[in-house]
Structures are given as structure tokens and as C-alpha cells.
Amino acid sequence: MVKSSTKPVTLEEFLKLPEAKPSSEYINGQIIQKPMPQGKHSILQGELVSNINSVTKPQRIALSFPELRCTFGGSSIVPDVAAFAWERIPTDERGDVANVFKTHPDWTIEILSPEQNQTKVTGNILHCLKHGSRLGWLIDPGDRSVLVYPPKQQPELLQEEQEILPVPDLVSDFQLTVGQLFGWLKL
């Protein structure tokens, strides 16, 4: 986690800044740059987006996005994967997917990078849940575990290969075990 601003800026000022690579987030009045994604992070992110969308997009149930800026509740965060119920996807005047999402995802997924602060990432998931997200996952490729955060409930740690990962009701047709998730890391 790299703090990239020493003087306080407002959310409005932050949103006017040019996008950085990797993305920066605005949390509690601070600009924090996310770490550059590495191999394990990238493969898990790509597979999750692809596999979720293969189940949900044809039926117009939901759509997942990689690295999508979501601005709500006084913060502007960039979850690794943000899934939205179809009817909640913001659109522009032409009916196309909007560029700006001023709302929480229905399902937020974070993939922990080796140099990333787990407390900060957990804080982003909790922020989403506080503002209406239906579920959060914190995936740790290092110890091959997933912390599942249901709203207003105790988080659940899943590590056994055969355990089925809980998903929000809007994507109930999507099923994935811990073993399948981390199996994507094998070539």
C-alpha cells in the first residue's frame, strides 16, 4: 500500500485527478495507490470475471467487472472484481454501460497481493457491505484461503479444497470450490 498524497483532498478533487496505473483509491480522505497486480492476482481475477460472466451474462442476471472504480459512501474504491445485478448496472443516455459507477457492487471480490495491507482491503469489503453489497470475498493466494463476508454476519474462513464458496443469491447458478479457485493457478 502506497500513500500518494500528503495534503488532504476532497473526494471531488480526487475524482478530477487523472487515473493512475495501478489505480488509486480514496478512503477516509486519503489517496492510496493499489499495488501493481502480479501473476497469481491477475490469473485469479481474469478467471473469476470470465467464469462469473459466462454464467450470468447470457441470462442478463449480473455482470462482473475487473478493476472498476466504484464511488459511494464518501469513498472511491477499485475492487479487483465488482459484480452488479443486471438492473443495477449504470447506463448512459444511449443505454450503454456507463463509464462512472456511483454505487456499490452487489458482490465485491478482493485478491490479496503479497505487499498489500489485509486490514485496508478488509476495510474496503466492509465499506461495500455497509452500503448494500450482498457479499464480499477476500482471496489470499499465499495461503490458499478465502474469507467470506456476508452482510451483518460473522466472516467465514474457507481453506479446504472441497468447500463450496458461498455466492450472492443473484448468481446462485455460479458454483465454485476452493480447490477449483486455486486450481486456476496451475499451468
N, C-alpha and C positions, 0 to 999 in steps of 0.2 A: 504494500500500500504506500503510495507516494502522495503526500500532501503537496499540492501545487500552487497554493495561494496563501499568503501570509496576512494580507489585509482583507477584512470582511467584505463580501459582496452579497448582493441580494440575489434571490432566485431569478428575477427578471434580468439582472445584469449577466448572470451566469448563462442563461439561455441565449443571450445575444453573442456570446463568445464563439469563435469558430470551433468546430468539432476537432478533438484531438485523437490521435491514434497511439496507444489504445484509448478508449473512451474515458472521460472524467465523469464523476458523479457529484451531485450537490446534495450534501447531507448535513443537517444541523448547522447550516451557514458556512460550511467548509467545502472547498473543491478538493476531491480526492481522485487521483488517477488510478484506474484499474491496472493490474499488471498485464503485460503482454501475454496473450494465450500461448500455451505451448502444446506439444503433440497430443498428450493424453486429454487435455482440456478440449482441444479442437475436434478430435475424433468423437468424443462423447457428445459434444454439443451438436455436431453435424448429424450424427446418428439419431439423437433424440428428436431434433427438428424434423428430419426426414421420416422417421418411423411414426411419430405422432401425427404428422400431416397426412401420411398415407392412409391412416385410419379415419381421421376426422374431416379432411378437406373434401373428399368426394361427396360426402353426405351433408356438407355445409354445417357441421356441428361446431367446429372450432378450428383455429389456425394458430400455429406456433411460429414465433419469430426469433432468430438469433440476434443477440446484442441490440435490442430495441430500446430506445430511450423512452421511459415512462415517467411523466411528470405529474405528481399528485401529492396532496397532503403536505405541501411545503418542501418536498424533496424532488430531485430528478435523478433517477437511478437507471441503470442499464443491466437488467438481469441477463444471465447467459442465455436462458431460454424463457420467453414470455408467451404464454398461451392465452388466447382470448376466445370466449364463446362467440360464435359467428355473428350474432345480433349485436354484440358489443364492440366489434371492430370499427374504429372510427373511419369515416369515409369523407371524401372531398365533394365539391359541388358536382363532379361528374359521376360520382358513385364509385370511384376508385379508392383503394386503400389510402388513407390519409398519411401524410408524412409525419405529422405531430400527433402523439398519443398523450392526451392529458387525462389519463385514467390508469387505474391499477390493472395488472393482468389478473385473470382468473386463476392461473396456475403459474407460479414463479419457480424457476429452477436455477440454482447456482452450483457451479462446479469449482471446487476449491483448487486454487493454484498453490504450488509449494511456498511461495513468498507472500501469500495473501493472509490477511488477518481474519480468522474464523469469526471473531466477535463482530467485526464490521459487516461481514457477509450475512451472518445470522440477523443482525440488526436490519438489514435490507429486507430479509424474508419477513421478519416480524412487522416491519412497516407496511408491507404489502397486505399481510393478514389483518392488521388493524384497520386498513382502509377497504377491505372487502374481498381480498383474494380468497379462493376456496381451498388452496393447498400450497405448501412450499416444500421443496426438496433442497437439501444441501448434500451434494455428492462429493465424497472425498476419495479421489483415485488412489491416494497414497496408502490408505488402509482398507480400501475397497468396501466402504460403508456408505450408507445413505441415512441421513437424519430427515425424517418426515415430519413436517409441521402442519398438523390440521388446525383450523381456527379454533381458538378457545379451548384447546386440549393440550395434554402433555405430549411433547415430541416423542417419536418412536425411532429407535436406532435399529436399522436392518443391516445385517452382515452375512447371514447365511445364504449360500447360493440359491437355494430352492425357495426362499421367501419371495412372495409376490409383493411388488411395490404398490402401495395404495395410490390411486389416481382420483382426481375430482370426478364427480358424477357426470359432468358434461362429456368426459372422454371414457366412459365406462367400458367401451369396446376395446380400449387400448390396454394390453396386459404385458407386463414385463417383470422378470425376476431379477434379483440382484446378480445372479450368475450370468444372465443374458446381457445385462447392462455392462458389466465389466468384461464380458466376453468380447465386446467390440474393441477392446484394447489389443487383442491378439491379431497378428497378421496371418 
